[in-house]
């Protein structure tokens, strides 16, 4: 070892595994680390990701102004109604507030926002500095709720107290407080709650149309295109389905415990997973007519997209992909999606994947594939070069690395503008892979060496 990069990788061997060699359990779900050692996002980030798509809520960040930059346009969830959620509000804590406390400033901010933006719901997010100075969010929010006769819910998301997964849990705890019925009696329906879809590029609407054709109504989506009134109806569903297991399994477990609503893990990414997930949902209701409609839907959609996918497969012969995404469910689906279009995955990693998800990943990947947890740029670079990857799938932070190495890049994160869910998403995925991987620009680039 003669470089700092090699030293970092050596120290993090518990986060790296290669299929076919001595199998080891990756160390998952570790806390965020300051500096370049971790790519993992903070607790506040995780909470904001889950709650921000609630369209008619006031989202107030209690902290320095910089934290408020993480707002609607970071995720880009779409709405069919209110667009209040597209605003980001902050108490803009300064040095004086840190010394003397920010509770009075927070109370005043809530009063001003409620006066200017009528809403039934306010979320107040704590940030790192609030965790340090000890402002009592619970007390301030309770008093504001009584003053205005609306729900003002504190989100305990101080950035340094864990990792992005802890932020998911903080958001789910806030949602549990929101959906708690005012009356003990809950009216049940044959509808389902769709958990873990944030309606990026209208993906929730695409899946909603599939389910409607099958004869299933969506009660509420957590949290894409959701609203205060819609979320209040959540306990009345017969089933919860979970798209993003990392962000919503905790909530689904609590809803099963409290409201006796069973849940299924599904994925609407890729042809294989979409078809299998639709069958799982139909099988739950055990209705022959519904299952027949489901099979007809799958057959029609598959026949429509398969010729397109097959045409792209021929162009991808011999290509290799590296994957680094947020959750394990997405990584698993991407392995299958790349297999559908004839591309081998030679490196795969996640930020918040769980141990059971990594077990599934190990089963799906080919011999010699490198598997990473919470990777840093040095590790991504090392194994992309070592494995000869032609393409990297990641988020906004990974894009510069791909282009510096002279390889193609696909954004599979939350700021994209095109749907990747469902059958239409499978075609979009293949098109995007083709447009970047087969671009003429690579004729002028020294692969793995830049322009």
C-alpha positions as CSV (number, residue, x, y, z in Angstrom):
1,X,0.0,0.0,0.0
2,X,1.6,3.2,-1.1
3,X,-1.4,5.6,-1.4
4,X,-3.9,7.2,0.9
5,X,-6.7,5.6,-1.2
6,X,-5.3,2.1,-0.6
7,X,-5.1,2.8,3.1
8,X,-8.7,3.8,3.3
9,X,-9.8,0.7,1.4
10,X,-7.6,-1.5,3.7
11,X,-9.2,-0.1,6.8
12,X,-12.7,-0.7,5.4
13,X,-12.5,-4.4,4.5
14,X,-15.6,-5.1,6.5
15,X,-17.6,-3.2,3.9
16,X,-16.2,-5.0,0.9
17,X,-17.0,-8.6,-0.4
18,X,-16.3,-10.5,-3.6
19,X,-18.5,-13.4,-4.6
20,X,-16.6,-16.6,-5.0
21,X,-14.0,-15.8,-2.4
22,X,-14.3,-16.4,1.3
23,X,-17.8,-15.2,2.1
24,X,-18.2,-12.6,4.9
25,X,-21.0,-10.6,6.4
26,X,-20.8,-6.9,5.4
27,X,-21.1,-4.4,8.2
28,X,-24.3,-2.6,7.4
29,X,-26.3,0.4,8.8
30,X,-23.3,2.2,10.4
31,X,-23.6,5.8,11.4
32,X,-22.6,8.7,9.1
33,X,-19.0,9.7,9.3
34,X,-17.8,13.2,8.6
35,X,-15.3,13.7,5.7
36,X,-14.7,11.6,2.7
37,X,-14.7,8.1,4.3
38,X,-18.5,7.8,3.8
39,X,-21.0,8.6,1.1
40,X,-23.9,8.1,3.5
41,X,-26.3,11.0,3.9
42,X,-27.4,12.4,7.3
43,X,-30.5,11.8,9.4
44,X,-32.2,15.1,8.4
45,X,-31.7,14.1,4.7
46,X,-33.5,10.8,5.2
47,X,-36.4,12.4,7.1
48,X,-36.8,15.1,4.4
49,X,-36.8,12.6,1.6
50,X,-39.7,10.7,3.1
51,X,-41.9,13.7,4.3
52,X,-41.3,16.4,1.7
53,X,-43.6,14.9,-0.9
54,X,-46.6,15.5,1.4
55,X,-48.0,18.3,-0.9
56,X,-50.1,20.5,1.4
57,X,-47.8,20.5,4.4
58,X,-45.6,23.4,5.6
59,X,-42.1,22.0,5.9
60,X,-40.0,24.1,8.4
61,X,-36.3,23.4,8.9
62,X,-35.2,24.5,12.4
63,X,-31.5,25.2,11.9
64,X,-29.0,27.2,9.8
65,X,-30.2,28.3,6.4
66,X,-27.9,25.8,4.6
67,X,-30.0,22.8,5.6
68,X,-33.0,24.3,4.0
69,X,-31.3,24.0,0.6
70,X,-32.4,20.3,0.7
71,X,-35.9,20.9,-0.6
72,X,-38.5,19.9,-3.3
73,X,-36.2,20.3,-6.3
74,X,-33.7,17.8,-4.8
75,X,-36.3,15.1,-5.1
76,X,-38.7,16.5,-7.7
77,X,-41.8,14.6,-6.6
78,X,-44.9,15.6,-8.6
79,X,-48.3,16.7,-7.3
80,X,-51.9,16.6,-8.6
81,X,-53.0,19.2,-6.1
82,X,-51.3,21.6,-3.7
83,X,-47.8,22.8,-4.4
84,X,-47.1,24.2,-1.0
85,X,-44.5,21.5,-0.5
86,X,-42.3,23.1,-3.1
87,X,-41.4,25.8,-0.7
88,X,-38.7,25.4,1.9
89,X,-38.9,27.4,5.1
90,X,-36.1,27.8,7.7
91,X,-35.7,29.5,11.1
92,X,-32.2,30.6,9.8
93,X,-30.5,30.1,13.2
94,X,-27.6,32.5,13.8
95,X,-24.7,32.7,16.4
96,X,-27.0,34.5,18.9
97,X,-29.6,31.8,18.6
98,X,-27.1,29.1,19.2
99,X,-26.0,30.8,22.4
100,X,-29.4,31.8,23.8
101,X,-31.6,29.1,22.2
102,X,-33.9,29.2,19.2
103,X,-37.3,28.2,20.7
104,X,-38.8,31.7,20.6
105,X,-37.6,32.1,17.0
106,X,-39.2,28.8,16.1
107,X,-42.5,29.7,17.7
108,X,-42.6,33.0,15.8
109,X,-41.7,31.3,12.5
110,X,-44.6,28.8,12.9
111,X,-47.0,31.7,13.7
112,X,-45.9,33.6,10.6
113,X,-46.1,30.6,8.3
114,X,-49.6,29.5,9.4
115,X,-50.8,33.1,8.9
116,X,-49.4,33.3,5.4
117,X,-49.8,29.7,4.2
118,X,-53.0,28.2,5.5
119,X,-52.4,24.5,6.1
120,X,-53.7,21.7,8.4
121,X,-50.2,20.4,8.9
122,X,-46.7,21.6,9.8
123,X,-43.5,19.5,10.0
124,X,-40.7,21.0,12.0
125,X,-37.3,19.3,11.3
126,X,-34.5,19.4,13.8
127,X,-30.9,19.7,12.5
128,X,-27.5,19.1,13.9
129,X,-27.2,22.5,15.7
130,X,-30.7,22.0,17.3
131,X,-29.5,18.7,18.7
132,X,-26.5,20.4,20.2
133,X,-28.2,23.4,21.8
134,X,-31.2,21.3,23.1
135,X,-34.2,23.3,21.9
136,X,-37.4,21.5,23.1
137,X,-39.2,21.0,19.7
138,X,-41.9,18.8,21.3
139,X,-43.0,21.6,23.7
140,X,-42.8,24.4,21.0
141,X,-44.8,22.3,18.5
142,X,-47.4,21.3,21.1
143,X,-48.0,24.9,22.1
144,X,-48.2,26.0,18.4
145,X,-50.7,23.2,17.7
146,X,-53.0,24.4,20.5
147,X,-52.7,28.0,19.4
148,X,-53.7,27.4,15.8
149,X,-55.8,24.2,16.2
150,X,-53.7,22.3,13.5
151,X,-51.2,19.5,13.7
152,X,-47.6,20.7,14.2
153,X,-45.4,17.7,14.3
154,X,-41.7,17.7,15.4
155,X,-39.3,15.5,13.3
156,X,-36.4,14.4,15.5
157,X,-33.8,14.4,12.7
158,X,-30.6,16.0,14.1
159,X,-28.2,15.1,11.4
160,X,-25.3,13.6,13.5
161,X,-27.3,11.2,15.6
162,X,-27.2,8.3,13.2
163,X,-27.5,7.8,9.4
164,X,-30.0,8.2,6.6
165,X,-31.9,5.1,7.8
166,X,-32.4,6.8,11.2
167,X,-33.9,9.7,9.3
168,X,-36.3,7.3,7.6
169,X,-37.4,6.1,11.0
170,X,-37.8,9.6,12.4
171,X,-40.0,10.4,9.4
172,X,-42.1,7.3,9.9
173,X,-42.5,8.1,13.6
174,X,-43.9,11.5,12.5
175,X,-46.2,9.8,10.0
176,X,-47.5,7.5,12.8
177,X,-48.4,10.5,14.8
178,X,-50.2,12.0,11.8
179,X,-52.3,9.0,10.8
180,X,-53.4,8.1,14.3
181,X,-57.3,8.0,14.1
182,X,-59.2,10.6,16.1
183,X,-61.8,7.9,16.8
184,X,-61.2,4.3,17.9
185,X,-63.3,2.8,15.1
186,X,-61.5,2.3,11.8
187,X,-63.5,1.8,8.6
188,X,-61.8,-0.9,6.5
189,X,-61.9,-0.9,2.7
190,X,-60.5,-3.3,0.0
191,X,-57.9,-0.6,-1.0
192,X,-54.2,-0.7,-0.4
193,X,-51.5,1.7,0.8
194,X,-48.5,2.1,-1.5
195,X,-45.5,2.7,0.7
196,X,-42.0,3.9,-0.4
197,X,-42.9,5.6,-3.7
198,X,-42.4,9.4,-3.8
199,X,-43.9,10.0,-7.3
200,X,-40.7,10.8,-9.1
201,X,-41.5,11.6,-12.7
202,X,-45.1,10.3,-12.1
203,X,-44.1,6.8,-11.2
204,X,-46.8,6.4,-8.5
205,X,-49.5,7.4,-11.1
206,X,-48.1,4.7,-13.5
207,X,-48.4,2.0,-10.9
208,X,-51.8,3.3,-9.8
209,X,-53.1,2.8,-13.3
210,X,-51.8,-0.8,-13.4
211,X,-53.5,-1.5,-10.1
212,X,-56.8,0.2,-11.2
213,X,-56.9,-2.1,-14.3
214,X,-56.5,-5.1,-11.9
215,X,-59.4,-3.8,-9.9
216,X,-57.5,-2.4,-6.9
217,X,-57.7,1.1,-5.5
218,X,-54.8,2.9,-3.8
219,X,-56.0,4.3,-0.5
220,X,-52.9,6.6,-0.1
221,X,-49.3,6.6,-1.3
222,X,-46.6,7.2,1.3
223,X,-45.7,9.8,0.4
224,X,-45.7,10.7,-3.3
225,X,-48.6,13.1,-4.2
226,X,-50.1,12.6,-0.7
227,X,-52.0,15.1,1.4
228,X,-53.1,15.6,5.0
229,X,-56.6,14.3,4.4
230,X,-55.4,11.3,2.3
231,X,-52.9,10.2,4.9
232,X,-55.5,10.3,7.7
233,X,-57.3,7.5,5.8
234,X,-54.3,5.2,5.9
235,X,-55.4,2.9,8.7
236,X,-58.5,1.9,6.6
237,X,-56.5,-0.1,4.0
238,X,-56.5,-3.9,3.8
239,X,-52.9,-4.2,2.7
240,X,-49.6,-2.2,2.6
241,X,-47.2,-2.8,-0.3
242,X,-43.6,-1.5,0.1
243,X,-41.5,-0.3,-2.8
244,X,-38.6,1.2,-0.9
245,X,-38.0,-1.3,2.0
246,X,-35.3,0.9,3.5
247,X,-37.5,3.8,4.1
248,X,-40.8,2.2,4.9
249,X,-40.5,-1.3,6.4
250,X,-40.4,0.2,9.9
251,X,-43.7,2.1,9.2
252,X,-45.3,-1.1,7.7
253,X,-44.3,-3.1,10.8
254,X,-45.9,-0.5,13.1
255,X,-49.1,-0.4,11.1
256,X,-49.3,-4.1,11.2
257,X,-48.9,-4.1,15.0
258,X,-51.3,-1.2,15.6
259,X,-53.9,-1.5,12.8
260,X,-53.5,-5.1,11.8
261,X,-52.6,-4.3,8.2
262,X,-50.4,-6.9,6.6
263,X,-47.6,-5.9,4.2
264,X,-45.8,-7.2,1.1
265,X,-42.4,-6.2,-0.2
266,X,-42.6,-5.5,-3.9
267,X,-40.6,-3.7,-6.6
268,X,-41.9,-2.1,-9.8
269,X,-38.4,-1.7,-11.4
270,X,-37.8,-3.9,-14.4
271,X,-40.1,-6.3,-16.3
272,X,-39.4,-9.3,-14.1
273,X,-40.0,-7.5,-10.8
274,X,-43.0,-5.5,-12.0
275,X,-44.8,-8.7,-13.2
276,X,-44.0,-10.7,-10.1
277,X,-45.1,-7.8,-7.9
278,X,-48.4,-7.4,-9.6
279,X,-49.0,-11.1,-9.2
280,X,-48.2,-11.0,-5.5
281,X,-50.7,-8.2,-4.9
282,X,-53.4,-10.0,-6.9
283,X,-52.7,-13.2,-5.0
284,X,-53.2,-11.5,-1.7
285,X,-56.9,-10.7,-2.5
286,X,-57.4,-14.3,-3.8
287,X,-59.9,-13.2,-6.4
288,X,-59.9,-15.3,-9.6
289,X,-61.3,-12.5,-11.7
290,X,-58.6,-10.1,-10.4
291,X,-55.9,-12.6,-11.1
292,X,-57.1,-13.1,-14.7
293,X,-57.1,-9.3,-15.3
294,X,-53.6,-9.2,-13.8
295,X,-52.3,-11.9,-16.2
296,X,-53.9,-10.1,-19.1
297,X,-52.3,-6.8,-18.1
298,X,-48.9,-8.5,-17.7
299,X,-49.1,-10.3,-21.1
300,X,-50.2,-7.1,-22.9
301,X,-47.5,-4.9,-21.4
302,X,-44.8,-7.5,-21.7
303,X,-45.5,-8.1,-25.4
304,X,-45.4,-4.4,-26.0
305,X,-41.9,-3.8,-24.4
306,X,-40.1,-7.1,-25.0
307,X,-39.3,-6.4,-28.7
308,X,-37.8,-3.0,-27.7
309,X,-35.7,-4.6,-25.0
310,X,-34.5,-7.4,-27.3
311,X,-33.3,-4.8,-29.9
312,X,-31.2,-3.1,-27.3
313,X,-29.7,-6.4,-26.0
314,X,-27.9,-6.9,-29.2
315,X,-26.1,-3.5,-28.8
316,X,-24.9,-4.2,-25.3
317,X,-23.0,-7.4,-25.9
318,X,-19.9,-7.6,-23.7
319,X,-20.7,-4.5,-21.7
320,X,-20.2,-4.4,-17.9
321,X,-21.9,-2.2,-15.3
322,X,-21.1,-0.9,-11.8
323,X,-24.0,0.1,-9.5
324,X,-24.0,2.3,-6.4
325,X,-27.4,3.3,-5.2
326,X,-29.3,4.2,-2.0
327,X,-31.3,1.2,-1.0
328,X,-30.9,-2.6,-1.3
329,X,-34.2,-3.2,-3.0
330,X,-33.1,-0.9,-5.9
331,X,-29.8,-2.7,-6.2
332,X,-31.5,-6.0,-6.4
333,X,-33.9,-4.8,-9.1
334,X,-31.0,-3.3,-11.1
335,X,-29.2,-6.6,-11.2
336,X,-32.3,-8.1,-12.8
337,X,-32.8,-5.1,-15.1
338,X,-29.3,-5.3,-16.4
339,X,-29.7,-9.0,-16.9
340,X,-32.8,-8.3,-19.0
341,X,-30.8,-6.1,-21.4
342,X,-27.8,-8.3,-21.5
343,X,-25.3,-6.4,-19.3
344,X,-23.2,-8.0,-16.6
345,X,-23.0,-6.3,-13.2
346,X,-19.4,-6.5,-12.0
347,X,-19.6,-4.2,-9.0
348,X,-22.6,-3.3,-6.8
349,X,-23.0,-1.3,-3.6
350,X,-25.6,0.6,-1.5
351,X,-25.8,3.3,1.1
352,X,-28.5,1.8,3.3
353,X,-28.8,-1.8,2.3
354,X,-29.6,-4.4,5.0
355,X,-28.0,-7.7,5.6
356,X,-30.9,-9.7,4.2
357,X,-30.8,-7.6,1.0
358,X,-27.0,-8.3,0.7
359,X,-27.7,-12.0,1.0
360,X,-30.1,-11.7,-2.0
361,X,-27.5,-9.6,-3.9
362,X,-24.8,-12.3,-3.3
363,X,-27.2,-14.9,-4.7
364,X,-28.0,-12.9,-7.8
365,X,-24.6,-11.7,-9.0
366,X,-22.0,-13.6,-11.0
367,X,-18.8,-15.0,-9.7
368,X,-16.2,-12.4,-9.0
369,X,-18.6,-9.5,-8.6
370,X,-17.5,-7.0,-6.0
371,X,-20.2,-6.1,-3.4
372,X,-19.8,-2.9,-1.3
373,X,-21.6,-1.2,1.6
374,X,-21.4,2.6,2.2
375,X,-18.6,3.0,-0.3
376,X,-16.4,6.0,-0.8
377,X,-15.1,7.4,-4.1
378,X,-11.7,5.7,-3.7
379,X,-13.4,2.3,-3.5
380,X,-15.7,3.0,-6.4
381,X,-12.8,4.1,-8.5
382,X,-10.6,1.1,-7.6
383,X,-13.1,-1.6,-8.4
384,X,-14.6,0.1,-11.5
385,X,-11.1,0.2,-13.0
386,X,-10.2,-3.3,-11.7
387,X,-13.4,-4.8,-13.1
388,X,-13.4,-2.9,-16.4
389,X,-16.9,-1.3,-16.0
390,X,-18.2,0.6,-19.0
391,X,-21.1,2.2,-17.1
392,X,-21.8,3.5,-13.6
393,X,-25.3,3.8,-12.2
394,X,-25.6,6.1,-9.2
395,X,-26.7,9.5,-7.9
396,X,-25.5,13.1,-8.3
397,X,-22.4,12.5,-6.2
398,X,-21.2,9.7,-8.4
399,X,-21.6,11.5,-11.7
400,X,-18.3,13.4,-11.7
401,X,-16.4,10.2,-10.8
402,X,-17.8,8.3,-13.8
403,X,-16.9,11.1,-16.2
404,X,-13.4,11.6,-14.8
405,X,-12.8,7.9,-15.4
406,X,-14.2,8.2,-18.9
407,X,-17.1,5.8,-18.5
408,X,-20.9,6.3,-19.1
409,X,-23.2,7.3,-16.3
410,X,-26.9,6.8,-15.5
411,X,-28.7,8.8,-12.8
412,X,-31.0,6.4,-10.8
413,X,-31.4,8.8,-7.9
414,X,-34.3,11.0,-6.8
415,X,-33.6,14.1,-9.0
416,X,-34.3,12.4,-12.3
417,X,-37.1,13.6,-14.5
418,X,-38.1,10.5,-16.4
419,X,-39.9,7.4,-14.9
420,X,-38.0,4.2,-14.4
421,X,-40.9,2.3,-12.7
422,X,-43.2,-0.2,-14.4
423,X,-43.0,-1.4,-18.0
424,X,-42.6,2.0,-19.4
425,X,-39.8,2.5,-17.0
426,X,-38.0,-0.7,-18.2
427,X,-38.0,0.8,-21.8
428,X,-36.8,4.2,-20.5
429,X,-34.0,2.4,-18.7
430,X,-32.9,0.6,-21.8
431,X,-33.1,3.7,-23.8
432,X,-31.0,5.7,-21.3
433,X,-28.4,3.0,-21.1
434,X,-28.1,3.0,-24.9
435,X,-28.0,6.8,-25.2
436,X,-25.1,7.1,-22.8
437,X,-23.2,3.8,-23.3
438,X,-23.3,3.8,-27.1
439,X,-22.8,7.5,-27.5
440,X,-20.2,8.5,-30.2
441,X,-18.4,10.6,-27.6
442,X,-16.6,7.5,-26.2
443,X,-14.6,7.3,-29.4
444,X,-12.7,10.4,-28.2
445,X,-12.3,9.3,-24.6
446,X,-9.6,7.2,-23.1
447,X,-11.7,4.8,-21.0
448,X,-10.7,4.9,-17.3
449,X,-8.4,7.8,-18.1
450,X,-10.7,10.6,-19.0
451,X,-10.8,12.8,-22.0
